[in-house]
Amino acid sequence: MTLSLAMITIDTADALPLARWWAEQTGGSIVAENEGWFVTVALGDGQPMLAFQQVEDPTPGKNRIHLDVTTADRETEVRRLIAAGATLIAEREMPGLSWTTLADPNGNQFCVADAADHS
């Protein structure tokens, strides 16, 4: 028996606006709002869903799990994400791989790398 990743859930104090932001950035669509307390975003066939769960007290500090996303043009995509409300955390590099760490409007960090680096 094996596990299949179906959904990645992010705690937040205000689920609907953050779900809308991620849906817009990923080209996904909100498929359930549940009165704003548990909002799900479909990303497309074969991809896990994103969910945003409203909680009274989101975990403070740096998130322990983060999303790694790829794109064909990291520099352009990072500029677009920042213009849409993301915050630049750092440019990072190690032999054979470079990426940009950003934070979404709620402060959840995520990384953007070139798709070619992950093939």
Backbone as ProteinMPNN parsed JSONL, in Angstrom:
{"seq_chain_A": "MTLSLAMITIDTADALPLARWWAEQTGGSIVAENEGWFVTVALGDGQPMLAFQQVEDPTPGKNRIHLDVTTADRETEVRRLIAAGATLIAEREMPGLSWTTLADPNGNQFCVADAADHS", "coords_chain_A": {"N_chain_A": [[0.844, -1.17, 0.0], [0.481, 2.287, -0.706], [0.831, 5.844, -0.262], [-0.946, 8.643, -1.619], [-0.535, 11.956, -2.575], [-2.984, 14.271, -2.028], [-3.919, 16.785, -1.195], [-2.706, 19.919, -0.078], [-2.698, 21.666, 2.825], [-3.059, 24.867, 4.215], [-2.813, 26.748, 7.095], [-4.506, 29.694, 8.151], [-5.477, 33.015, 9.141], [-7.435, 34.173, 7.632], [-9.02, 32.702, 5.336], [-10.319, 32.824, 2.716], [-9.414, 35.2, 1.172], [-6.658, 34.542, 0.941], [-6.745, 32.092, -0.394], [-7.88, 32.937, -2.8], [-5.77, 34.531, -3.744], [-3.693, 32.629, -4.132], [-4.994, 30.975, -6.02], [-5.195, 32.712, -8.18], [-2.463, 33.17, -8.719], [-1.515, 30.655, -9.471], [-3.089, 29.889, -11.567], [-5.175, 28.352, -10.877], [-8.417, 27.23, -9.635], [-11.013, 28.166, -7.42], [-12.806, 25.723, -5.796], [-14.414, 25.096, -3.68], [-15.867, 26.96, -1.085], [-16.906, 26.873, 1.515], [-18.138, 28.668, 3.382], [-15.994, 30.336, 3.898], [-14.287, 29.215, 5.81], [-12.87, 26.891, 5.156], [-11.271, 26.641, 2.362], [-10.928, 25.432, -0.892], [-8.655, 24.925, -3.595], [-8.384, 23.994, -6.888], [-5.776, 22.815, -8.868], [-5.331, 21.578, -11.261], [-5.416, 18.711, -13.519], [-4.007, 15.789, -12.164], [-2.53, 17.108, -10.248], [-1.995, 17.951, -6.807], [-4.543, 19.359, -4.655], [-4.839, 22.676, -3.296], [-5.503, 23.834, -0.051], [-7.052, 26.098, 2.214], [-7.277, 26.79, 5.453], [-9.184, 28.285, 7.882], [-8.04, 29.374, 10.939], [-7.935, 30.21, 14.411], [-5.482, 30.864, 15.555], [-2.861, 30.933, 13.758], [0.17, 29.079, 13.237], [2.98, 30.625, 14.615], [5.924, 32.353, 13.296], [8.43, 30.973, 11.007], [7.095, 28.917, 8.466], [6.877, 25.363, 8.696], [6.575, 23.586, 6.633], [6.825, 24.071, 3.171], [5.86, 25.31, -0.102], [7.348, 24.339, -3.146], [7.745, 25.674, -6.23], [7.898, 25.622, -9.831], [9.027, 27.259, -12.836], [9.195, 28.394, -16.262], [10.528, 30.784, -16.628], [12.068, 32.168, -14.275], [12.907, 34.74, -13.284], [11.082, 36.596, -14.445], [8.676, 35.55, -13.454], [9.022, 35.82, -10.68], [9.112, 38.613, -10.436], [6.468, 39.159, -11.232], [5.007, 37.855, -9.197], [5.802, 39.322, -6.93], [4.77, 41.825, -7.634], [2.13, 41.149, -7.397], [1.782, 40.932, -4.708], [3.434, 39.273, -3.193], [6.339, 38.829, -1.06], [9.794, 39.404, -1.274], [12.105, 37.187, 0.067], [14.677, 35.948, -0.106], [17.384, 35.436, -2.43], [18.676, 32.402, -3.496], [21.278, 29.917, -3.735], [22.934, 26.963, -4.779], [25.369, 24.523, -5.75], [24.516, 23.776, -9.03], [21.839, 24.492, -8.753], [19.549, 27.123, -8.384], [17.361, 29.382, -6.682], [14.481, 31.326, -5.706], [13.302, 32.611, -2.7], [10.18, 33.447, -1.522], [7.46, 35.151, 0.176], [4.017, 34.642, 0.709], [1.01, 36.767, 0.778], [0.217, 36.323, 3.449], [2.515, 35.745, 4.74], [3.53, 33.163, 4.46], [6.174, 31.225, 3.483], [7.549, 30.362, 0.276], [9.161, 28.671, -2.484], [10.639, 29.498, -5.628], [11.769, 28.084, -8.55], [13.711, 27.496, -11.54], [12.17, 25.604, -14.087], [13.792, 23.955, -15.652], [15.843, 23.267, -13.908], [14.792, 21.243, -12.437], [14.351, 18.994, -13.92]], "CA_chain_A": [[0.0, 0.0, 0.0], [1.217, 3.548, -0.762], [0.045, 7.063, -0.085], [-0.992, 9.595, -2.723], [-0.748, 13.318, -2.102], [-4.225, 14.789, -2.588], [-4.161, 18.174, -0.849], [-1.791, 20.61, 0.823], [-3.547, 22.603, 3.563], [-2.336, 25.963, 4.848], [-3.589, 27.462, 8.117], [-4.5, 31.134, 7.977], [-6.519, 33.716, 9.87], [-8.453, 34.64, 6.685], [-8.818, 31.704, 4.285], [-10.794, 33.139, 1.371], [-8.505, 36.058, 0.401], [-5.4, 33.858, 0.629], [-7.068, 31.106, -1.432], [-8.035, 33.679, -4.058], [-4.434, 34.948, -4.174], [-3.0, 31.446, -4.667], [-5.687, 30.544, -7.237], [-4.787, 33.624, -9.247], [-1.045, 33.005, -9.034], [-1.255, 29.333, -10.051], [-4.034, 29.579, -12.629], [-6.134, 27.397, -10.33], [-9.764, 27.751, -9.423], [-11.632, 27.816, -6.14], [-13.869, 24.748, -6.044], [-15.298, 25.073, -2.511], [-15.585, 28.066, -0.171], [-17.304, 26.463, 2.864], [-18.37, 29.885, 4.165], [-14.72, 30.989, 4.194], [-13.465, 28.591, 6.859], [-12.018, 25.886, 4.532], [-11.408, 26.957, 0.949], [-10.063, 24.562, -1.698], [-8.251, 25.411, -4.907], [-7.949, 22.963, -7.814], [-4.661, 23.287, -9.685], [-5.356, 20.918, -12.57], [-5.339, 17.253, -13.523], [-2.783, 15.166, -11.685], [-1.87, 17.919, -9.233], [-2.753, 18.012, -5.554], [-5.288, 20.591, -4.422], [-4.42, 23.521, -2.184], [-6.62, 24.187, 0.819], [-6.746, 27.168, 3.155], [-8.14, 26.536, 6.603], [-9.203, 29.396, 8.826], [-7.793, 29.006, 12.333], [-7.831, 31.395, 15.261], [-4.099, 31.173, 15.9], [-1.906, 30.253, 12.883], [1.49, 28.846, 13.821], [3.853, 31.794, 14.421], [7.278, 32.095, 12.791], [8.609, 30.366, 9.692], [6.336, 27.697, 8.273], [7.712, 24.16, 8.694], [6.425, 22.989, 5.305], [6.587, 25.126, 2.195], [5.687, 24.894, -1.482], [8.374, 24.597, -4.153], [7.113, 25.752, -7.544], [8.847, 25.834, -10.921], [8.546, 28.074, -13.947], [10.133, 28.474, -17.374], [11.251, 32.052, -16.553], [11.997, 32.513, -12.848], [13.04, 36.179, -13.058], [9.817, 37.231, -14.796], [7.631, 35.079, -12.545], [9.261, 36.424, -9.366], [8.641, 40.006, -10.539], [5.001, 39.132, -11.275], [4.523, 37.484, -7.865], [6.031, 40.463, -6.041], [3.777, 42.839, -8.006], [0.819, 40.663, -6.947], [1.686, 40.975, -3.253], [4.429, 38.439, -2.502], [7.493, 39.539, -0.521], [11.071, 38.731, -1.503], [12.826, 36.794, 1.268], [16.099, 35.793, -0.447], [17.843, 34.687, -3.609], [19.493, 31.323, -2.945], [22.004, 29.166, -4.744], [23.854, 25.902, -4.412], [25.86, 23.988, -7.026], [23.539, 23.183, -9.918], [20.458, 24.904, -8.489], [19.303, 28.428, -7.766], [15.938, 29.602, -6.484], [14.083, 32.532, -4.993], [12.349, 32.382, -1.625], [9.212, 34.527, -1.375], [6.387, 34.906, 1.135], [2.709, 35.068, 0.2], [0.5, 37.888, 1.568], [0.089, 35.976, 4.865], [3.839, 35.458, 5.284], [3.94, 31.782, 4.223], [7.269, 31.197, 2.526], [7.562, 29.368, -0.796], [10.347, 28.817, -3.322], [10.434, 29.474, -7.066], [12.976, 27.674, -9.251], [13.536, 27.272, -12.964], [11.718, 24.25, -14.39], [14.922, 23.185, -16.186], [16.656, 22.779, -12.798], [14.092, 20.132, -11.783], [13.995, 17.938, -14.874]], "C_chain_A": [[0.894, 1.241, 0.0], [0.259, 4.7, -0.525], [0.098, 7.893, -1.354], [-1.289, 10.966, -2.15], [-1.964, 13.902, -2.805], [-4.382, 16.281, -2.366], [-3.072, 18.671, 0.086], [-2.614, 21.696, 1.49], [-2.693, 23.606, 4.321], [-3.264, 26.639, 5.847], [-3.432, 28.962, 7.914], [-5.615, 31.754, 8.815], [-7.664, 34.148, 8.953], [-8.335, 33.818, 5.401], [-9.193, 32.166, 2.878], [-9.866, 34.082, 0.601], [-7.195, 35.361, 0.03], [-5.629, 32.798, -0.445], [-7.221, 31.791, -2.788], [-6.673, 34.087, -4.616], [-3.7, 33.765, -4.816], [-3.675, 30.941, -5.94], [-5.263, 31.415, -8.412], [-3.341, 33.384, -9.668], [-0.749, 31.692, -9.753], [-2.139, 29.007, -11.25], [-5.049, 28.54, -12.187], [-7.503, 28.023, -10.183], [-10.295, 27.273, -8.077], [-12.807, 26.891, -6.444], [-14.813, 24.592, -4.856], [-14.89, 26.191, -1.565], [-15.951, 27.747, 1.267], [-17.437, 27.642, 3.822], [-17.067, 30.529, 4.654], [-13.848, 30.321, 5.238], [-12.556, 27.494, 6.316], [-12.218, 25.999, 3.029], [-10.433, 26.095, 0.16], [-9.872, 25.125, -3.095], [-7.768, 24.219, -5.732], [-6.87, 23.552, -8.722], [-4.637, 22.661, -11.07], [-5.185, 19.419, -12.427], [-3.979, 16.765, -13.033], [-2.037, 15.943, -10.625], [-2.682, 17.893, -7.948], [-3.503, 19.34, -5.463], [-4.593, 21.381, -3.326], [-5.665, 23.818, -1.365], [-6.14, 25.228, 1.819], [-7.776, 27.087, 4.267], [-8.04, 27.689, 7.586], [-9.032, 28.864, 10.25], [-7.633, 30.278, 13.142], [-6.393, 31.822, 15.496], [-3.139, 30.41, 14.988], [-0.545, 30.129, 13.571], [2.392, 30.055, 13.563], [5.218, 31.383, 13.852], [7.274, 31.46, 11.417], [7.807, 29.073, 9.595], [7.276, 26.493, 8.15], [7.635, 23.411, 7.375], [6.19, 24.138, 4.341], [6.437, 24.533, 0.802], [6.928, 25.246, -2.28], [7.67, 24.578, -5.499], [8.184, 26.017, -8.587], [8.189, 26.635, -12.029], [9.612, 28.096, -15.039], [10.982, 29.742, -17.313], [11.147, 32.593, -15.122], [12.027, 34.016, -12.613], [11.718, 36.912, -13.334], [8.723, 36.836, -13.814], [7.798, 35.688, -11.152], [8.804, 37.883, -9.373], [7.117, 40.066, -10.514], [4.427, 38.826, -9.892], [4.683, 38.629, -6.875], [5.019, 41.574, -6.349], [2.385, 42.452, -7.52], [0.701, 40.595, -5.43], [2.624, 40.065, -2.488], [5.584, 39.321, -2.032], [8.75, 38.73, -0.795], [11.741, 38.447, -0.161], [14.322, 36.699, 0.956], [16.26, 35.132, -1.801], [18.817, 33.652, -3.07], [20.142, 30.538, -4.071], [22.845, 28.088, -4.089], [24.337, 25.299, -5.73], [24.756, 23.287, -7.823], [22.1, 23.622, -9.71], [20.433, 26.294, -7.874], [17.799, 28.625, -7.692], [15.723, 30.881, -5.711], [13.073, 32.14, -3.924], [11.503, 33.638, -1.467], [8.278, 34.184, -0.218], [5.095, 35.406, 0.515], [2.174, 36.199, 1.088], [0.279, 37.603, 3.054], [1.422, 35.643, 5.497], [4.305, 34.028, 5.127], [5.019, 31.753, 3.153], [7.082, 30.09, 1.5], [8.739, 29.666, -1.707], [9.975, 28.687, -4.786], [11.763, 29.138, -7.709], [12.659, 27.546, -10.735], [13.147, 25.827, -13.214], [12.866, 23.377, -14.889], [15.795, 22.611, -15.078], [16.055, 21.549, -12.142], [13.738, 19.012, -12.749], [14.85, 16.708, -14.694]], "O_chain_A": [[1.948, 1.245, 0.636], [-0.961, 4.544, -0.583], [1.087, 7.847, -2.086], [-2.195, 11.119, -1.33], [-1.982, 14.019, -4.03], [-4.912, 16.983, -3.228], [-2.579, 17.929, 0.937], [-3.171, 22.558, 0.809], [-1.724, 23.237, 4.986], [-4.368, 27.054, 5.495], [-2.357, 29.44, 7.551], [-6.587, 31.08, 9.154], [-8.753, 34.459, 9.437], [-7.618, 34.21, 4.48], [-8.442, 31.916, 1.936], [-9.55, 33.784, -0.551], [-6.676, 35.562, -1.068], [-4.784, 32.624, -1.323], [-6.747, 31.282, -3.803], [-6.445, 34.0, -5.822], [-3.153, 33.889, -5.911], [-2.981, 30.514, -6.862], [-5.004, 30.914, -9.506], [-3.036, 33.397, -10.86], [0.177, 31.628, -10.562], [-1.963, 27.966, -11.884], [-5.71, 27.918, -13.019], [-7.726, 29.176, -10.549], [-10.06, 26.14, -7.656], [-13.687, 27.223, -7.238], [-15.894, 24.022, -4.998], [-13.706, 26.357, -1.271], [-15.346, 28.313, 2.178], [-16.911, 27.614, 4.935], [-17.044, 31.186, 5.695], [-12.76, 30.818, 5.528], [-11.549, 27.181, 6.952], [-13.211, 25.513, 2.488], [-9.25, 26.027, 0.493], [-10.776, 25.71, -3.69], [-6.846, 23.513, -5.322], [-7.029, 24.643, -9.27], [-3.975, 23.183, -11.967], [-4.852, 18.918, -11.354], [-2.936, 17.274, -13.445], [-1.002, 15.482, -10.144], [-3.911, 17.822, -7.985], [-3.137, 20.318, -6.115], [-3.846, 20.821, -2.523], [-6.747, 24.028, -1.914], [-4.976, 25.239, 2.217], [-8.973, 27.286, 4.056], [-6.956, 28.027, 8.061], [-9.794, 28.007, 10.698], [-7.235, 31.313, 12.606], [-6.112, 33.014, 15.623], [-2.641, 29.353, 15.376], [-0.167, 30.974, 14.382], [2.552, 30.469, 12.415], [5.608, 30.217, 13.922], [6.244, 31.414, 10.743], [7.827, 28.243, 10.503], [8.352, 26.602, 7.561], [8.557, 22.668, 7.038], [5.446, 25.07, 4.646], [6.835, 23.395, 0.555], [7.496, 26.325, -2.112], [7.063, 23.573, -5.869], [9.243, 26.565, -8.281], [6.965, 26.683, -12.146], [10.788, 27.848, -14.773], [12.065, 29.772, -17.899], [10.251, 33.376, -14.806], [11.24, 34.521, -11.812], [11.294, 37.752, -12.539], [7.932, 37.678, -13.388], [6.806, 36.037, -10.513], [8.175, 38.338, -8.417], [6.539, 40.925, -9.849], [3.468, 39.467, -9.463], [3.789, 38.878, -6.066], [4.473, 42.19, -5.434], [1.553, 43.321, -7.26], [-0.357, 40.241, -4.909], [2.62, 40.073, -1.257], [5.781, 40.423, -2.543], [8.778, 37.519, -0.576], [11.924, 39.353, 0.651], [15.143, 37.29, 1.658], [15.401, 34.378, -2.257], [19.693, 33.984, -2.271], [19.643, 30.492, -5.195], [23.392, 28.27, -3.001], [23.723, 25.569, -6.762], [24.143, 22.33, -7.349], [21.215, 23.161, -10.432], [21.2, 26.6, -6.961], [17.052, 28.109, -8.523], [16.653, 31.448, -5.138], [12.109, 31.427, -4.201], [12.023, 34.741, -1.302], [8.302, 33.068, 0.302], [5.069, 36.458, -0.125], [2.83, 36.558, 2.066], [0.165, 38.539, 3.845], [1.471, 35.29, 6.675], [5.383, 33.689, 5.615], [4.794, 32.21, 2.032], [6.537, 29.027, 1.8], [9.26, 30.781, -1.71], [9.118, 27.884, -5.155], [12.768, 29.805, -7.462], [11.496, 27.493, -11.135], [13.727, 24.917, -12.62], [12.913, 22.186, -14.583], [16.428, 21.573, -15.275], [16.733, 20.873, -11.367], [12.906, 18.164, -12.428], [14.68, 15.727, -15.417]]}, "name": "protein", "num_of_chains": 1, "seq": "MTLSLAMITIDTADALPLARWWAEQTGGSIVAENEGWFVTVALGDGQPMLAFQQVEDPTPGKNRIHLDVTTADRETEVRRLIAAGATLIAEREMPGLSWTTLADPNGNQFCVADAADHS"}
